[in-house]
């Protein structure tokens, strides 16, 4: 071989190695982790719809925390991004997670470089806030649910920390136009700057892909705005909703790589519904489970297309800024308002909140002192008559509850976190509320104008991050006082304040200046109330024992049919079965005469299963388990088992197991 030919071959091989990510130093190190954060699966109010009648009664899919740690290989600087299948990240969760991390990893993980975000599912157990208004429909603080959330988030970060590896990051963006609908179009159309958003949706999806040393995709984060309200307020099964299904489908059905993690995160989804017919549980079908799956699939399909298509490699340094800001009384400068300085109001909720979002679910009209012991104990929604000053400050809002005036502590947070990550040429803004389309777009545009000279060419706005403070609308949307405007607690100039804060933060990052917190949020863990009854004791049906089968399966089923069985059980609050399951579907063999080891093929996290719990009488419980047999199920013999826990009159909790007889699944 000639020297010239040898050199040509060497160049080609080198280029191929570089293009597949096998050669050269990896600019980043990353770690991925995932942990169970499913709360109490029975008799706990669900978070999102503010309905006292919507309590947990089983599990359709579990809730998960997905953690991503990125490290600059050159400097060792780290950023942590966590996406959770929760309705919100409440400030209490952030505070507790950070306290734990600072003890375990002193000087490594703290408020500055950890961003916690939520998918905003409305089908998870609530009661994990320290602020009264968000625990009201749940009848107070639920310690078990709170603890499993905090512990699970920390475990997911632990996993990511323990599995750091060299790798590369890539990103892509595109439009998804058939997975959301603006539920407050009249308000949206009041904005003068909606060119490009005339139909009311923000179609932009951004995907960040994590690629390991072998050139394989190890994980992905997809940001796209749509409410996780495909499941209605008539649902009582814990569900991670459409974004959770997108994650499940990619992790369970598509990726064959062990440990692959797919997070489907939120952006500015405040007025965007997945119910495409703008009725609860309607669109694209009239079945809430089918809608959850379909809207999730549409998000997955677009994210997969972006992740496996042309991408741009992320290069450059990591950076971050964080500050706590007291919003009560915050001054907004004239260049962010109508030309005159403005002051944010004492927090208050408007009467339009009570009607709810009719497109996703009615509001808490049934919440009153007569049927809510927590509200009665605390003395009602209003602290006297709202002052003239508060009415004037809140402008068009008809005040329903002056949450910022409550004593000894406000019912909604005043001190809130603002955060910004730089990941090479990407910026991620973490904001503690639900922002409407144009609220988020305006902030993105304003920040982009500042960071473009820094080499940042794409800004991602991540709502539902680090804390929760209801909604944020533009000034124009606020004037209409639809649901989102009534829930913008600090008044008409709230969005302008956030825009000011984020542009100031971006300027500080550009100029390599620090930012400082103006206040610290209070720790309210001392002063929590709970009026939700717990488990006194469990008792089986007369003549039965725990684990007995009340309903056996049929002898033969075809693929596509549903197997339904029932067991005598105990209360799910006795043991949350974290990282475990309340049900298992086992395959034994194609030949009933052969005694093969059973293989578990489904748990209570799988889409095809449903675990329903119901109280029978005073202290008895029934577990009903269903399994939709997949079309590709292996023909042969199966059985279903249920694992539960019962509490006796002395308070001792004991585990038990029940097992059905075998049944046969036959091919068509």
C-alpha positions in Angstrom: 0.0 0.0 0.0 1.4 3.4 -0.9 1.9 6.1 1.7 -0.6 8.3 0.0 -3.3 5.5 -0.1 -2.5 4.6 3.6 -3.0 8.2 4.7 -6.3 8.4 2.8 -7.6 5.2 4.4 -6.5 6.6 7.8 -8.3 9.8 7.3 -11.5 8.0 6.3 -11.3 5.7 9.4 -10.7 8.6 11.7 -13.7 10.5 10.3 -15.9 7.5 10.7 -14.8 7.1 14.3 -15.4 10.7 15.0 -18.9 10.7 13.4 -20.0 7.8 15.5 -18.7 9.2 18.7 -16.2 6.5 19.4 -13.0 8.6 19.1 -11.5 11.5 20.9 -12.0 12.9 24.4 -15.6 13.0 25.6 -16.5 16.7 26.5 -18.9 15.7 29.2 -19.5 13.0 31.8 -23.1 12.1 32.7 -25.1 9.9 34.9 -28.7 8.7 34.8 -31.0 7.4 37.5 -34.6 6.4 38.0 -36.5 5.7 41.2 -40.1 5.0 42.3 -42.0 7.9 43.9 -45.5 6.4 44.0 -47.4 7.6 47.0 -50.4 6.2 48.9 -52.6 4.2 46.6 -55.8 4.5 48.6 -57.9 7.1 50.4 -55.6 10.1 49.7 -56.9 13.1 47.8 -55.3 13.4 44.3 -53.4 16.5 43.4 -54.4 18.7 40.5 -58.2 19.0 40.1 -58.9 20.2 43.7 -61.7 17.7 44.0 -62.4 16.4 47.5 -64.2 13.4 45.9 -61.2 12.3 43.9 -59.2 10.0 46.1 -56.7 7.4 45.2 -58.1 3.9 44.8 -55.4 1.9 43.1 -52.7 2.1 40.5 -52.6 2.1 36.7 -49.0 3.3 36.3 -46.4 4.1 39.0 -44.8 7.5 39.4 -41.1 7.9 38.8 -38.2 10.3 39.4 -35.7 10.5 36.5 -32.4 12.2 37.2 -29.7 13.4 34.8 -26.3 14.7 36.0 -24.1 16.5 33.5 -20.4 17.2 34.3 -18.0 19.3 32.4 -15.1 16.8 31.9 -12.6 19.6 31.9 -13.7 21.6 35.0 -15.7 19.0 37.0 -18.6 21.5 37.3 -21.9 19.6 37.6 -25.6 20.3 36.9 -28.5 18.0 38.0 -31.8 17.9 36.3 -34.6 15.8 37.7 -38.0 15.3 36.1 -40.7 13.7 38.2 -44.1 12.2 37.5 -45.8 14.6 40.0 -48.4 17.3 39.8 -46.0 19.9 41.0 -42.6 20.3 42.8 -43.6 21.9 46.0 -41.1 24.1 47.9 -41.2 21.6 50.8 -40.0 18.9 48.5 -37.2 21.0 47.2 -36.1 22.0 50.7 -36.1 18.4 52.0 -34.3 17.0 48.9 -31.6 19.7 49.1 -31.1 19.2 52.9 -30.5 15.5 52.2 -28.2 16.0 49.3 -26.1 18.5 51.2 -25.6 16.0 54.0 -24.7 13.1 51.6 -22.7 15.1 49.1 -21.4 18.2 50.9 -20.2 20.9 48.5 -21.3 18.9 45.4 -25.1 19.3 45.1 -27.1 22.2 46.3 -29.8 24.7 45.4 -27.5 26.3 42.8 -27.0 23.3 40.6 -30.0 21.1 41.2 -33.2 21.7 39.2 -36.3 19.7 40.2 -39.3 19.6 37.7 -42.7 18.0 37.4 -44.7 16.6 34.5 -47.9 18.0 36.1 -49.9 14.8 36.2 -53.3 15.3 37.9 -53.6 11.6 38.9 -51.2 11.3 41.8 -51.7 11.5 45.5 -51.4 14.9 47.0 -50.7 16.4 50.4 -47.0 17.0 49.9 -47.0 20.8 50.1 -46.4 22.8 53.3 -48.7 25.5 52.0 -52.3 25.1 53.0 -54.0 26.0 49.7 -52.4 23.1 47.9 -53.3 20.6 50.6 -56.9 21.9 51.0 -58.7 19.4 48.8 -56.5 16.6 50.2 -57.5 17.4 53.8 -54.0 18.2 54.9 -50.4 17.1 54.7 -49.7 13.4 53.9 -46.4 12.4 55.4 -46.0 9.0 53.8 -46.6 10.4 50.3 -44.2 13.3 51.0 -41.5 11.0 52.3 -41.6 8.5 49.4 -41.4 11.5 46.9 -38.3 13.0 48.7 -36.6 9.7 49.2 -37.2 8.6 45.6 -35.9 11.9 44.1 -32.7 11.5 46.2 -32.4 7.8 45.2 -32.6 8.7 41.5 -29.8 11.3 42.0 -27.8 8.7 44.0 -28.1 6.3 41.0 -27.0 9.0 38.6 -24.1 10.0 40.8 -22.9 6.4 41.1 -23.0 5.8 37.3 -21.1 8.7 35.9 -19.6 8.0 32.5 -17.9 9.9 29.6 -20.2 10.8 26.8 -21.6 13.4 24.4 -24.8 15.4 24.3 -26.8 16.3 21.2 -30.0 18.3 20.8 -32.7 18.9 18.2 -35.9 20.8 18.0 -39.0 20.5 16.0 -42.8 21.2 16.0 -45.6 18.9 17.3 -49.0 20.3 16.3 -51.5 17.6 17.1 -51.0 17.0 20.8 -52.4 20.2 22.4 -55.1 22.8 22.2 -55.4 26.2 23.8 -58.2 26.1 26.4 -58.3 29.8 26.9 -58.1 31.1 23.4 -60.0 34.3 24.1 -57.4 35.4 26.6 -54.6 34.3 24.3 -56.0 36.5 21.4 -55.7 39.6 23.6 -51.9 39.4 23.2 -50.6 41.7 20.5 -47.5 39.6 19.8 -49.1 36.2 18.9 -47.8 36.1 15.3 -46.5 32.6 14.9 -48.9 31.4 17.7 -52.2 32.4 16.1 -53.8 28.9 16.8 -52.9 29.3 20.5 -50.4 26.5 20.9 -46.6 26.5 21.3 -45.6 23.5 19.1 -41.9 23.6 19.9 -40.3 20.4 21.2 -36.7 20.2 22.2 -34.8 17.0 22.7 -31.5 16.6 24.6 -29.9 13.2 23.9 -27.2 11.5 26.0 -24.8 9.3 24.1 -22.3 7.0 25.8 -18.8 6.0 24.7 -20.1 3.2 22.5 -22.2 5.7 20.5 -25.5 4.4 22.0 -28.3 6.6 23.2 -28.3 6.2 27.0 -31.1 8.7 27.8 -33.1 11.6 26.5 -35.0 14.6 27.9 -37.9 15.9 25.8 -39.4 19.3 26.6 -42.9 20.0 25.2 -45.9 22.0 26.6 -49.2 20.2 27.2 -51.1 19.6 30.4 -51.0 16.0 31.9 -54.8 16.0 32.2 -55.8 13.2 29.7 -57.0 11.3 32.8 -60.1 13.1 34.2 -61.1 13.9 37.8 -63.4 10.8 37.7 -60.3 8.7 37.7 -59.1 7.2 41.0 -56.1 5.2 39.8 -52.6 6.6 40.2 -51.3 7.5 36.7 -48.3 9.4 35.3 -50.7 10.4 32.5 -49.7 11.2 28.9 -46.1 12.2 29.6 -45.6 9.2 31.8 -46.9 6.9 29.0 -44.4 8.5 26.6 -41.6 7.7 29.0 -42.9 4.2 29.7 -43.3 3.4 26.0 -39.8 4.4 25.1 -38.1 2.8 28.1 -40.2 -0.4 28.1 -41.3 -1.1 24.5 -38.7 0.6 22.3 -35.3 0.9 23.9 -33.4 -2.4 24.3 -30.6 -0.7 26.3 -30.5 -1.6 30.0 -30.9 1.5 32.1 -32.1 3.7 29.3 -34.1 6.7 30.7 -36.6 8.9 28.8 -38.0 12.0 30.6 -40.8 14.0 29.0 -40.7 17.4 30.7 -43.0 20.5 30.7 -42.4 24.0 29.4 -45.1 26.8 29.2 -48.2 24.5 29.3 -50.4 26.7 31.5 -53.2 27.1 29.0 -52.6 24.0 26.8 -54.9 21.0 27.1 -54.4 17.5 25.8 -58.2 17.2 25.5 -58.3 18.1 21.8 -62.1 18.5 21.8 -61.8 20.9 24.8 -63.9 18.7 27.0 -62.6 16.5 29.9 -61.6 13.1 28.6 -62.5 14.0 25.0 -60.0 14.1 22.1 -58.8 12.4 20.2 -61.2 9.7 21.5 -63.9 9.6 24.2 -61.9 7.2 26.4 -59.5 8.7 28.9 -57.2 5.8 28.9 -57.0 5.7 25.1 -56.4 9.5 25.1 -53.6 9.2 27.6 -51.9 6.6 25.5 -52.4 8.5 22.2 -51.3 11.9 23.4 -48.3 10.2 25.0 -47.5 8.3 21.7 -47.7 11.6 19.7 -45.1 13.1 22.1 -42.9 10.0 21.9 -43.1 9.8 18.1 -41.9 13.3 17.7 -39.2 13.0 20.3 -38.0 9.8 18.8 -37.9 11.3 15.3 -35.8 14.2 16.7 -33.5 12.1 18.7 -32.7 9.7 15.9 -32.6 12.3 13.1 -30.2 15.1 12.4 -28.9 16.6 15.7 -26.5 19.3 16.7 -23.7 18.3 19.2 -23.7 20.3 22.4 -20.4 21.9 23.1 -19.1 24.4 25.6 -19.1 25.1 29.2 -21.7 24.5 32.0 -22.9 27.4 34.1 -25.8 28.1 36.5 -27.5 30.8 38.5 -30.0 30.6 41.3 -31.8 33.0 43.6 -34.7 33.1 46.0 -36.9 36.2 45.4 -39.7 37.7 47.6 -42.4 38.4 45.2 -44.7 40.2 47.7 -44.0 43.9 47.1 -41.5 43.3 44.3 -40.9 46.4 42.1 -41.1 45.9 38.4 -39.2 48.4 36.4 -40.9 50.6 33.7 -39.2 48.9 30.8 -41.1 45.7 31.7 -44.5 47.3 32.2 -46.6 50.0 30.6 -43.9 52.5 31.2 -44.4 53.1 34.9 -43.0 51.2 37.9 -45.4 48.5 39.3 -45.5 46.6 42.5 -46.6 43.0 42.9 -49.6 42.4 45.1 -50.3 40.4 48.3 -51.1 37.0 46.9 -54.8 36.3 46.1 -56.8 33.9 44.1 -59.7 35.0 42.0 -63.3 33.8 41.7 -62.7 32.3 38.3 -60.5 29.7 40.0 -63.7 28.2 41.5 -65.1 27.4 38.1 -61.9 25.6 37.1 -60.8 24.9 33.6 -64.0 23.5 32.0 -61.9 22.0 29.2 -59.8 19.8 31.6 -61.9 19.6 34.8 -64.3 21.7 36.9 -63.0 23.6 39.8 -63.4 23.2 43.6 -66.9 24.5 43.7 -67.7 21.9 46.3 -65.0 23.0 48.7 -66.7 24.8 51.6 -66.3 24.9 55.4 -69.3 22.7 55.8 -67.7 19.7 54.0 -64.0 20.4 54.6 -62.8 20.0 58.2 -59.4 21.5 57.4 -60.9 24.7 55.9 -63.4 24.9 58.8 -60.5 24.6 61.3 -58.5 27.3 59.6 -61.4 29.8 59.5 -62.4 30.0 55.8 -60.9 31.3 52.6 -61.1 35.0 53.2 -59.3 37.0 56.0 -62.0 39.6 56.4 -63.0 41.9 53.5 -60.1 42.5 51.0 -58.7 46.0 51.4 -59.2 48.7 48.9 -55.5 48.6 48.2 -55.5 44.9 47.5 -58.5 45.2 45.2 -56.9 48.0 43.3 -53.6 46.1 43.1 -55.2 42.9 41.8 -57.1 45.0 39.3 -59.7 43.0 37.3 -59.6 40.0 39.7 -62.6 39.4 41.9 -60.8 38.1 45.0 -61.9 34.7 46.3 -59.1 34.0 48.8 -56.4 36.4 50.0 -53.8 33.6 50.5 -50.9 35.9 51.2 -52.6 37.5 54.2 -53.1 34.4 56.2 -51.6 34.2 59.7 -49.4 32.9 61.1 -48.2 31.7 57.7 -49.4 32.5 54.2 -51.3 29.8 52.3 -49.3 30.3 49.2 -45.5 31.0 48.9 -44.2 34.5 48.7 -40.5 33.6 48.4 -39.8 31.6 45.2 -36.8 30.2 43.4 -35.5 31.4 40.0 -32.9 29.3 38.2 -30.9 29.2 34.9 -28.7 26.4 33.6 -26.3 26.8 30.7 -25.5 23.5 28.9 -23.1 24.5 26.1 -25.2 26.4 23.6 -28.5 25.6 25.4 -30.1 27.5 28.3 -32.8 26.0 30.6 -34.9 28.4 32.7 -36.5 26.9 35.8 -39.7 28.7 36.9 -42.0 27.9 39.8 -45.4 28.2 38.3 -47.7 27.3 35.3 -46.9 29.8 32.5 -49.3 30.3 29.6 -47.9 30.1 26.1 -47.2 33.7 25.6 -45.9 34.2 29.2 -43.2 31.7 28.4 -42.6 32.8 24.9 -42.0 36.4 26.0 -39.4 35.3 28.6 -37.7 33.0 26.1 -37.4 35.8 23.6 -36.1 38.3 26.1 -33.5 35.9 27.5 -32.5 34.8 24.0 -31.7 38.4 23.0 -29.2 38.6 25.9 -27.5 35.2 25.6 -27.1 35.0 21.8 -23.7 36.8 22.0 -22.6 34.2 24.5 -23.0 31.4 21.9 -26.3 30.2 23.4 -28.6 29.7 20.5 -31.6 28.0 22.1 -33.5 28.8 25.3 -35.8 26.2 27.0 -38.4 27.5 29.4 -39.2 24.9 32.1 -42.2 25.7 34.2 -43.3 23.6 37.3 -39.7 23.8 38.6 -38.3 23.9 42.2 -41.6 25.2 43.7 -45.2 25.9 42.8 -47.2 29.2 42.9 -50.2 28.6 40.7 -50.4 30.4 37.3 -48.7 33.2 35.4 -50.5 35.0 32.6 -49.5 38.0 30.5 -51.0 41.4 31.4 -53.4 41.1 28.5 -54.6 37.6 29.4 -55.0 38.6 33.1 -57.5 41.3 32.1 -59.9 38.7 30.9 -59.8 36.8 34.2 -60.3 33.3 32.9 -59.1 30.4 35.0 -55.4 31.1 34.5 -55.8 34.8 35.2 -57.7 34.2 38.4 -54.9 31.9 39.5 -52.1 34.4 38.9 -51.7 35.2 42.5 -49.4 38.2 42.6 -51.6 40.3 40.3 -51.5 41.7 36.8 -47.7 42.3 36.5 -46.5 38.9 37.6 -45.3 37.8 34.2 -43.4 41.1 33.8 -41.7 40.5 37.1 -40.5 37.1 36.0 -39.3 38.5 32.7 -37.3 41.1 34.6 -35.8 38.5 36.9 -34.8 36.1 34.2 -33.3 38.8 32.0 -31.3 40.1 35.0 -30.1 36.6 35.6 -29.1 36.1 32.0 -27.3 39.4 32.0 -25.4 38.3 35.2 -24.4 35.0 33.5 -23.3 36.9 30.4 -21.2 39.2 32.5 -19.9 36.5 34.7 -21.5 38.1 37.8 -23.1 36.2 40.7 -26.7 36.7 41.7 -27.9 36.9 45.3 -31.1 35.8 47.0 -33.3 38.6 48.4 -35.0 36.4 50.9 -35.2 32.8 52.1 -38.4 30.7 52.1 -39.7 29.7 55.6 -39.5 26.1 56.8 -43.1 25.2 57.7 -42.5 21.6 58.6 -43.3 22.4 62.2 -46.9 23.4 61.6 -48.7 20.8 59.5 -52.3 19.5 59.8 -53.9 16.4 58.5 -57.6 15.6 58.7 -57.5 12.5 56.5 -58.1 9.3 58.5 -55.5 6.6 58.5 -55.7 2.9 58.9 -57.0 1.7 62.2 -57.0 -2.0 61.5 -57.7 -4.5 58.7 -60.1 -7.4 58.9 -60.8 -10.0 56.2 -64.3 -10.9 55.0 -66.1 -13.3 57.3 -64.9 -16.8 56.5 -61.9 -15.7 54.5 -58.2 -15.0 55.0 -56.0 -12.3 53.6 -54.8 -13.2 50.1 -57.8 -15.5 49.4 -59.0 -15.3 45.8 -62.6 -13.9 45.6 -62.8 -14.1 41.8 -60.7 -16.7 39.8 -59.8 -16.2 36.2 -61.6 -18.1 33.4 -59.8 -21.2 32.1 -59.0 -19.8 28.6 -58.4 -16.4 27.1 -57.5 -15.1 23.7 -55.0 -12.3 23.1 -56.7 -8.9 23.4 -59.1 -10.1 26.1 -59.0 -8.9 29.7 -58.4 -11.1 32.7 -60.0 -9.9 35.9 -59.5 -11.4 39.3 -60.1 -10.3 42.9 -58.5 -10.9 46.3 -59.1 -10.3 50.0 -56.6 -7.6 50.9 -55.4 -5.1 53.4 -55.1 -1.3 53.1 -52.4 -0.1 50.6 -51.3 2.5 53.1 -49.8 -0.2 55.3 -46.9 -0.6 52.8 -46.5 1.5 49.6 -44.5 -1.4 47.9 -41.9 1.2 46.8 -39.8 -0.2 43.9 -42.0 -3.3 44.2 -45.5 -4.1 43.0 -49.0 -5.0 44.3 -49.5 -7.4 41.5 -47.6 -9.8 39.3 -48.6 -11.6 36.1 -46.5 -14.8 35.6 -46.0 -17.0 32.6 -45.3 -20.7 33.4 -45.1 -22.8 30.3 -46.8 -23.8 27.1 -47.3 -27.3 28.6 -49.3 -27.5 31.9 -47.6 -30.8 32.6 -44.2 -29.2 32.8 -43.1 -27.5 36.0 -41.0 -24.6 34.6 -39.9 -21.7 36.7 -42.5 -18.9 36.4 -41.4 -15.7 34.6 -43.0 -12.4 35.6 -44.3 -10.6 32.5 -46.2 -7.7 34.1 -46.4 -5.6 37.3 -48.6 -2.7 38.5 -46.4 -0.3 36.6 -47.3 -1.8 33.2 -49.9 -0.2 31.0 -51.8 -3.4 30.5 -52.5 -3.9 34.2 -54.8 -2.1 36.7 -54.9 -2.5 40.4 -58.1 -1.3 42.0 -58.7 -1.1 45.8 -62.0 -0.6 47.5 -63.1 -0.6 51.1 -65.8 -3.1 52.1 -67.7 -2.3 55.2 -65.6 -0.8 58.0 -62.3 -2.5 57.9 -62.3 -5.1 55.0 -60.7 -4.4 51.7 -60.9 -5.9 48.2 -58.3 -5.8 45.5 -59.4 -6.2 41.9 -56.7 -6.8 39.3 -57.1 -6.7 35.6 -54.7 -7.6 32.8 -55.3 -6.6 29.2 -53.6 -9.5 27.4 -51.2 -8.1 24.8 -51.6 -9.1 21.2 -48.1 -10.5 21.2 -48.5 -12.4 24.5 -46.8 -15.8 24.4 -49.3 -18.6 24.2 -49.3 -20.8 27.3 -50.3 -20.9 30.9 -50.3 -17.9 33.3 -51.3 -17.0 36.8 -51.7 -13.7 38.7 -50.5 -13.0 42.3 -51.2 -10.2 44.7 -49.0 -9.0 47.5 -50.5 -7.0 50.2 -50.1 -6.1 53.9 -52.6 -6.2 56.8 -52.6 -4.3 60.1 -54.0 -6.1 63.1 -55.7 -4.5 66.1 -52.3 -4.2 67.9 -50.9 -2.2 65.1 -48.6 -4.9 63.7 -48.3 -5.0 59.9 -47.8 -8.3 58.2 -47.3 -9.2 54.6 -49.3 -11.8 52.7 -49.6 -13.2 49.2 -52.5 -14.6 47.1 -52.3 -16.5 43.9 -54.9 -17.4 41.3 -55.3 -20.7 39.5 -53.6 -21.0 36.2 -55.3 -19.9 33.0 -54.4 -20.4 29.4 -53.7 -17.7 26.7 -54.2 -19.0 23.2 -53.3 -17.5 19.9 -56.1 -16.5 17.5 
